[in-house]
């Protein structure tokens, strides 16, 4: 599984928590927060969403740096093999 999909899932889990907060008054028997403070759930879902988005941005920037380095290494390795 691609690591970026996992980071996207982290961002989407925070968004899903926000939607659950909206749906909770409509479905009180189905959705329960287990005694958690609603303010805590709101701020933690915002934090998880932000953390996931920052992780995606970090992976994109890291991959822009790593892929050219790997390509240079492979070209170097192929030149050694051809000799």
N, C-alpha and C positions, 0 to 999 in steps of 0.2 A: 504494500500500500504506500502511496506517495505521502511523504511527510507533510506536504502542503495541504492535503485533504484533512489530515488530522488537526492542523492548526485552524482550518476553516470550520471544522466541527466545534472547536473551542469557542470561536466567535459566535457561531450559530446557537450554541447552548445558552449563552447569555441572552440572545434575542428571544429564544424559546421561553426562558424564564420570565421575561417581560410580558410575553403573550399569555403565559399562565397566570400572571398577576391580574391581567385584564379579564381572563375567563373565570377566575376563582369565584367572584360573587355570583356568576351565573350557574356554576356547578359546584356548590359547596360540599356536596356528598362525595364527589369524585376527586376534587383537588383539595389537598390538605397540606399545610406548611409545617405541620408537626409542632406547633407551638412557637415557631420562629416569629420574630418581630417583622412586620411587613416592610418597615424601612430598611432593615438589614437585607431582606431579600431583594429589594429594589436596587440598593447600592451594590450589593455583591453581583447581581446580574449585569449591571452596567460595568463593573470592574472586570468580570469575566469576558464580556464582549470586547472591551478595550484591550485586554491582554491578548485575546485571540487575533484581533486586527493588527496589533503591534508585532505579534509573532509572524504573521503573514508578511508584513512589510520587511521584517528582518530576514526572513528566508529568501525573499525576492532579491534583496540587496546582496545577501551572501552568495546566492547562486550566480548573480552577475559577475562576481569576483572569482568564484571557484571554477566555473565552466571553462573560461579561457585558460586557466592554469592547467586544468586536466587535459585540454586539447593540446597545449604545448608539450606536456609530458608524453602524451600518446604519439605525437609527431616525432619527438625525440626518440622514443622507444622503437618506433617503426624504422627510423633511420638506422638504429643500431642493428636491428634484425636483418635488414636488407644487406648490410655489409658482410 
